[in-house]
Amino acid sequence: MDTSKHNLSTLFDQLGLASDEKSIEAFTTRYSPLPREIALQDAPFWSESQSQLLEEGLEDDSDWAEVIDELDAMMRH
């Protein structure tokens, strides 16, 4: 069982992206704001596997769901 704490850094690691604070900030600045009509996992900047990880994390209401929601909120501003 995975008991590690999930946060933005660990989510970016799972997505195969640079996960330090500056890289996360650069990513969200580059791709924000994400239009409301586009679900986070359907955004065009994700690879198929990244999109799938996000979608499954939300659909399964997994341990990742809260941090995925946090990223979604960040991308809307």
N, C-alpha and C positions, 0 to 999 in steps of 0.2 A: 504494500500500500504506500502511495506517495504522500508523505506528510510534510513536504516542504512548503514553505510560504510562497504563494504566488503574488508577484507584483509586476509592475510594468517592465522592469529589467528582465525578469525571468520569462515573461511573455515574449519580449523581443528576442530573447535567446531561443525560445521554442520556434519562433517565426524565422530564425536564421538571420536576424538583423543585428547590427551593432546595438549593444544594450546599455551603454553608459549614458549618463544623464544628458550630456551634450548631443549625442546621436539621437536619442529619443526626442529631444526638443527640436532638433533640425528636421527630423522626419515629420513630426506633427505640424511644424511651421510650413514645410514644403507642400504637404498634401491637404492642409486645412484651408478653408472650411469645407467639409464634406457636405454636399447637399442633403437635406432631410429625406428626399425621396430615394436615396441610395442607401441600402443597408451596408453597414461597415464591411461585412464579409463579401459584399458584391462590388466593392470599390475596384476600379480598374488597375490600381497600382499593386494589387496582391497577385502573387503567383497562384496557380490552381491549388497547390498544397497548403499555402498560407490561408487562402480563403476557406478551404475545407477545415483546417484546424480551428479557425474562428467560428465557423458555422456549427461544427460539432460541439465546441465548448459552450455555445449558447443553447443549442437544442437539447443537449444532455443535462443542462443546468449543472455543469461540472464545477470543479473547484476553480476553473479558469473564468467562469461566467462573470464574476464580480470585477475582475481586472479587465476583461474584454469590454464590459460596460464602461469602465473608467476610461479606457482608450477611446471608445465611441464618443463619450462626452467631450473629451479633449479635442477630437477631430471635428466637432460641430462648431467650435468657436473660431 
